[in-house]
């Protein structure tokens, strides 16, 4: 049975800094063992703040960034370089400031003039990228990601898999286009829950009282159709990294000491 960790930090900034420190340690450990880490990035305020903390960390250069593969869990289907794209924000926060290997950076497709209809082709193309990156020992069409970072919404969505949406019912495809999202922009590309569950470790990083009820439900056994984040679980470990507000409705027996 996969392990589940819960860590609670005092506020969003402390959480972002602590998550960045955890990630450096994990990447260094993987590289020390001879691996090329496969890291899935997330967007959102705390996800990008985490990358900014990593950029400014004295420990940043302990990682050989040219030997890290970067993927994304979801993307806003917007023009290349749009400031709202997760890729654009991740590059500004970290990737443009470390020595990455461009051949090991795998962004999701952008809207090059097709409009929303192009998201379906972008999803198929990204599924093909993942299939090419998968090794025989991964036993499927998706790499066994080492760390997959996720945020979540107050209604329980994660990546761009929303409650009761077609994406949450997907069992075969690894990547889907998401149309009519309840929050802007309405068109996205997203990993599906089965693809997310191929990761060795899933880290769900979230803050704020508006997320507290969904966090409590997900950690108390809610179903993934109504609460997709409940279905985001790693094969070896699922790590919940929360601030005090996001953890405020957890049952007392689940609340660890605040770091």
Secondary structure as UniProt FT lines:
FT   STRAND          3..9
FT   HELIX           12..32
FT   TURN            33..34
FT   STRAND          37..41
FT   HELIX           44..56
FT   HELIX           58..62
FT   HELIX           65..67
FT   STRAND          68..72
FT   STRAND          74..76
FT   TURN            80..81
FT   TURN            83..84
FT   HELIX           86..93
FT   HELIX           95..97
FT   HELIX           102..104
FT   TURN            116..117
FT   HELIX           118..133
FT   HELIX           136..138
FT   STRAND          147..150
FT   TURN            154..155
FT   TURN            159..160
FT   TURN            163..164
FT   HELIX           166..169
FT   STRAND          175..178
FT   STRAND          188..191
FT   HELIX           193..196
FT   TURN            197..198
FT   STRAND          201..206
FT   HELIX           209..211
FT   HELIX           212..218
FT   TURN            219..221
FT   TURN            224..226
FT   HELIX           228..231
FT   STRAND          237..243
FT   TURN            244..249
FT   HELIX           252..254
//
